Amino acid sequence: MERSESVQTHPLLLPFTEAEVRSIRKRAVRKDWKKGEIVFRRGDACDGMYDILSGSIVTVMESEDGRCRPIATYGRGHVLGIIPVFDGGSRQFTAVAREASSGLLLDCREFKAVVASRPELMVHINRLLCNGIRGLYESIEAAIFLDVPARLARLVLYLHERHATVDEKLKLPSLGFSQREIAELLGFSREWVGRELVRWRNAGIIDLRRNHLIIRDMSALDRLAMFSASPGTVHLSPGAWLLPPANQLPPTTPGLTRPRGKLLKPNERAAS
């Protein structure tokens, strides 16, 4: 079986011993996905968590009427689908291979057996889960109080942290994401995001290539990500959240289609 160093260095398993990690991995199954193939669907029973070996996976929220909204991305070194392992619930979102990808399916029974043998590990796990909840609150806060360009800057920084490679020619951080993908992750139109990125390019902050974005000025992105909405843009009142006037927001994506590739029935697992 291919060795995965990432699962041993992931924050979830840092306090686990080498023997415990080997125990968790002893029944791991390698999975390979084509671009657009479903890793799992919302509502599927949880059979474990995925240690991503290569490629990238995007998580998607699906509405009852078939609309989709990408919410996060996972690449090499990330562990996908952790929460249902703890509570025994079903998958809370759909996961789709953004490109040809591979991962190890870590059996949840092995993980639970290790934790049951050493209950003090739950202190670490609870802290990690609470940090995740705090991160969700920070995302909500950013959506309420930050200007939309600041939210775009935060998304670019998030993608840099998770997926950046080094451009061989310029020796600068490069993101292999198209403007359409960035717009879908942000939830706004491709046209608005494109115009904003062109302004950043003209200011020397980024370079734009076909399906790539190259970061030239990281400090400028950091500054953009900190700008808050102007006074009066967001109004708070007891029991009500009032959005800014429509002419102050870029247009939203008009409704994303379902993920490309073979769609599986609920509880049907993607073939390895």
C-alpha positions as CSV (number, residue, x, y, z in Angstrom):
1,M,0.0,0.0,0.0
2,E,1.2,3.5,-0.8
3,R,2.6,5.3,2.2
4,S,0.9,8.5,3.3
5,E,2.9,10.9,5.4
6,S,0.1,13.4,5.5
7,V,-2.2,11.4,7.8
8,Q,0.6,11.3,10.4
9,T,1.1,15.0,10.4
10,H,-2.6,16.1,10.1
11,P,-3.6,18.0,13.3
12,L,-6.2,15.3,14.1
13,L,-3.6,12.6,14.6
14,L,-0.7,14.6,16.0
15,P,-1.1,13.2,19.6
16,F,-1.5,9.6,18.2
17,T,1.5,7.3,18.5
18,E,3.1,5.6,15.6
19,A,1.5,2.3,16.5
20,E,-1.9,3.9,16.8
21,V,-1.5,5.5,13.3
22,R,-0.5,2.2,11.9
23,S,-3.5,0.6,13.5
24,I,-5.8,3.2,11.9
25,R,-4.2,2.7,8.5
26,K,-4.0,-1.1,8.5
27,R,-7.3,-1.5,6.7
28,A,-7.0,1.7,4.6
29,V,-8.2,1.3,1.0
30,R,-6.8,3.4,-1.8
31,K,-9.3,5.2,-3.9
32,D,-8.8,6.8,-7.3
33,W,-11.2,9.3,-8.9
34,K,-11.5,10.8,-12.3
35,K,-12.2,14.5,-12.8
36,G,-15.9,15.2,-11.9
37,E,-16.4,11.8,-10.2
38,I,-18.3,11.7,-6.9
39,V,-16.3,10.8,-3.8
40,F,-19.5,10.6,-1.7
41,R,-22.9,12.2,-1.6
42,R,-24.8,14.2,1.0
43,G,-26.8,11.8,3.1
44,D,-24.5,8.8,2.5
45,A,-23.6,6.7,5.5
46,C,-20.1,7.4,6.7
47,D,-17.6,4.5,6.3
48,G,-14.5,6.5,7.2
49,M,-12.5,9.6,6.4
50,Y,-10.3,10.3,3.4
51,D,-6.6,11.1,3.5
52,I,-6.0,13.0,0.2
53,L,-2.9,11.7,-1.6
54,S,-3.0,13.7,-4.8
55,G,-5.2,16.0,-6.8
56,S,-8.0,18.0,-5.2
57,I,-11.5,17.5,-4.0
58,V,-14.2,20.2,-3.8
59,T,-17.1,19.9,-1.3
60,V,-20.5,21.0,-2.6
61,M,-23.9,21.9,-1.0
62,E,-26.8,20.6,-3.0
63,S,-30.4,22.1,-2.8
64,E,-33.5,20.0,-3.2
65,D,-34.1,21.6,-6.6
66,G,-30.7,20.6,-7.9
67,R,-28.7,23.8,-7.5
68,C,-25.1,23.4,-6.2
69,R,-22.7,25.7,-4.4
70,P,-19.0,24.7,-3.8
71,I,-18.0,25.5,-0.2
72,A,-14.4,24.3,0.3
73,T,-11.5,22.5,-1.3
74,Y,-9.1,19.8,-0.1
75,G,-5.7,18.8,-1.5
76,R,-2.8,16.6,-0.7
77,G,-2.2,16.4,3.1
78,H,-5.8,17.2,4.0
79,V,-8.3,14.8,5.6
80,L,-11.8,14.9,4.3
81,G,-15.1,13.8,6.0
82,I,-14.1,13.9,9.7
83,I,-17.3,15.0,11.5
84,P,-19.5,11.9,10.7
85,V,-16.7,9.7,12.0
86,F,-17.3,11.2,15.5
87,D,-21.1,11.4,15.6
88,G,-22.0,8.4,13.4
89,G,-24.2,10.6,11.3
90,S,-24.5,10.8,7.5
91,R,-22.4,12.9,5.1
92,Q,-23.4,16.6,5.4
93,F,-22.3,17.6,1.9
94,T,-21.3,16.1,-1.5
95,A,-17.6,15.7,-2.4
96,V,-16.4,15.8,-6.0
97,A,-13.0,15.3,-7.6
98,R,-12.0,18.6,-9.0
99,E,-9.3,16.8,-11.1
100,A,-7.9,13.3,-11.3
101,S,-7.3,12.6,-7.6
102,S,-6.5,9.8,-5.2
103,G,-6.8,9.1,-1.4
104,L,-6.9,6.6,1.3
105,L,-10.2,5.7,2.9
106,L,-9.4,5.3,6.7
107,D,-11.9,2.9,8.3
108,C,-13.9,4.7,11.1
109,R,-14.1,1.5,13.2
110,E,-10.3,1.4,13.5
111,F,-10.2,5.1,14.5
112,K,-12.9,4.7,17.1
113,A,-11.2,1.6,18.5
114,V,-7.9,3.6,19.1
115,V,-9.8,6.5,20.7
116,A,-11.7,4.1,23.0
117,S,-8.5,2.6,24.2
118,R,-7.1,6.0,25.1
119,P,-10.0,8.4,26.2
120,E,-7.6,11.3,26.8
121,L,-7.4,11.7,23.0
122,M,-11.0,13.1,23.1
123,V,-9.7,16.3,24.8
124,H,-7.6,16.9,21.7
125,I,-10.4,16.0,19.3
126,N,-12.9,18.2,21.1
127,R,-10.5,21.1,20.9
128,L,-10.0,20.5,17.2
129,L,-13.8,20.4,16.6
130,C,-14.3,23.6,18.6
131,N,-11.6,25.3,16.5
132,G,-13.6,24.3,13.4
133,I,-16.7,25.8,14.8
134,R,-14.9,29.0,15.5
135,G,-13.7,29.0,12.0
136,L,-17.3,28.8,10.8
137,Y,-18.2,31.8,12.9
138,E,-15.3,33.7,11.4
139,S,-16.6,32.9,7.9
140,I,-20.0,34.2,8.9
141,E,-18.5,37.3,10.4
142,A,-16.5,38.0,7.2
143,A,-19.6,37.5,5.0
144,I,-21.5,40.1,7.2
145,F,-18.9,42.8,7.8
146,L,-16.2,42.6,5.0
147,D,-16.4,44.3,1.7
148,V,-16.8,41.9,-1.2
149,P,-13.2,42.6,-2.5
150,A,-12.0,41.7,1.0
151,R,-13.9,38.4,0.9
152,L,-12.3,37.7,-2.5
153,A,-8.9,38.4,-1.1
154,R,-9.5,36.0,1.8
155,L,-10.6,33.3,-0.6
156,V,-7.4,33.8,-2.7
157,L,-5.3,33.5,0.5
158,Y,-7.3,30.4,1.5
159,L,-6.6,28.8,-1.8
160,H,-2.9,29.8,-1.5
161,E,-2.6,28.1,1.9
162,R,-4.2,24.9,0.6
163,H,-3.2,24.6,-3.0
164,A,-0.4,26.9,-4.1
165,T,2.5,25.7,-6.2
166,V,5.5,27.6,-7.4
167,D,5.4,28.9,-11.0
168,E,8.6,27.6,-12.6
169,K,9.3,30.7,-14.7
170,L,8.4,33.5,-12.2
171,K,9.2,31.6,-9.0
172,L,6.0,33.0,-7.5
173,P,3.0,31.3,-5.8
174,S,0.6,29.9,-8.5
175,L,-3.0,28.8,-8.0
176,G,-4.4,26.4,-10.6
177,F,-8.0,27.7,-10.3
178,S,-10.0,29.4,-13.1
179,Q,-11.9,32.6,-12.6
180,R,-15.1,30.6,-12.9
181,E,-14.1,28.3,-10.1
182,I,-13.1,31.3,-7.9
183,A,-16.4,32.9,-8.6
184,E,-18.4,29.8,-7.7
185,L,-16.5,29.4,-4.4
186,L,-17.2,33.0,-3.6
187,G,-20.8,32.8,-4.8
188,F,-20.7,35.7,-7.2
189,S,-20.8,36.1,-10.9
190,R,-17.8,35.2,-13.1
191,E,-18.0,38.7,-14.7
192,W,-17.7,40.6,-11.5
193,V,-14.8,38.4,-10.2
194,G,-13.1,38.8,-13.5
195,R,-13.3,42.6,-13.4
196,E,-12.0,42.7,-9.8
197,L,-9.0,40.4,-10.6
198,V,-8.1,42.5,-13.6
199,R,-8.0,45.6,-11.3
200,W,-5.6,43.6,-9.1
201,R,-3.5,42.6,-12.1
202,N,-3.3,46.3,-13.2
203,A,-2.2,47.2,-9.6
204,G,0.6,44.6,-9.8
205,I,-0.9,42.4,-7.1
206,I,-1.4,39.3,-9.3
207,D,-0.9,37.9,-12.8
208,L,-3.6,36.1,-14.7
209,R,-2.9,33.1,-16.8
210,R,-5.3,30.6,-18.4
211,N,-6.9,28.8,-15.5
212,H,-4.1,30.1,-13.2
213,L,-3.6,33.0,-10.9
214,I,-0.1,34.0,-9.8
215,I,0.4,36.1,-6.6
216,R,3.0,38.9,-7.0
217,D,2.2,40.9,-3.8
218,M,1.2,38.8,-0.8
219,S,1.2,41.8,1.5
220,A,-1.2,43.7,-0.7
221,L,-3.6,40.7,-0.5
222,D,-3.3,40.6,3.3
223,R,-4.2,44.3,3.4
224,L,-7.2,43.8,1.1
225,A,-8.4,41.0,3.2
226,M,-8.6,43.2,6.3
227,F,-10.7,46.0,4.8
228,S,-14.2,46.1,6.4
229,A,-17.4,47.3,4.9
230,S,-18.1,51.0,4.9
231,P,-20.4,52.4,7.6
232,G,-24.0,51.9,6.8
233,T,-23.5,49.1,4.4
234,V,-24.7,46.5,6.9
235,H,-27.4,47.2,9.4
236,L,-28.1,45.2,12.4
237,S,-31.4,45.2,14.3
238,P,-33.0,42.9,16.9
239,G,-34.4,39.9,15.1
240,A,-33.4,41.0,11.6
241,W,-30.4,41.0,9.3
242,L,-30.7,43.5,6.5
243,L,-28.5,43.0,3.4
244,P,-26.9,46.0,1.6
245,P,-28.9,47.5,-1.2
246,A,-28.8,45.4,-4.3
247,N,-26.7,48.0,-6.2
248,Q,-23.9,47.6,-3.6
249,L,-23.4,43.9,-4.2
250,P,-22.0,42.1,-7.2
251,P,-24.4,39.7,-8.9
252,T,-24.6,36.3,-7.5
253,T,-23.9,33.2,-9.5
254,P,-27.3,32.5,-11.2
255,G,-27.5,28.8,-10.1
256,L,-24.8,26.3,-10.5
257,T,-25.4,23.0,-12.1
258,R,-24.9,19.6,-10.5
259,P,-21.3,18.3,-10.4
260,R,-20.0,16.9,-13.6
261,G,-19.4,13.2,-14.0
262,K,-21.3,10.2,-12.9
263,L,-23.8,11.0,-10.1
264,L,-24.4,8.2,-7.7
265,K,-27.5,7.2,-5.9
266,P,-27.6,7.9,-2.2
267,N,-25.4,5.5,-0.2
268,E,-23.8,4.3,-3.4
269,R,-20.0,4.6,-3.1
270,A,-17.7,5.7,-5.9
271,A,-15.7,2.9,-7.5
272,S,-12.0,2.9,-6.7
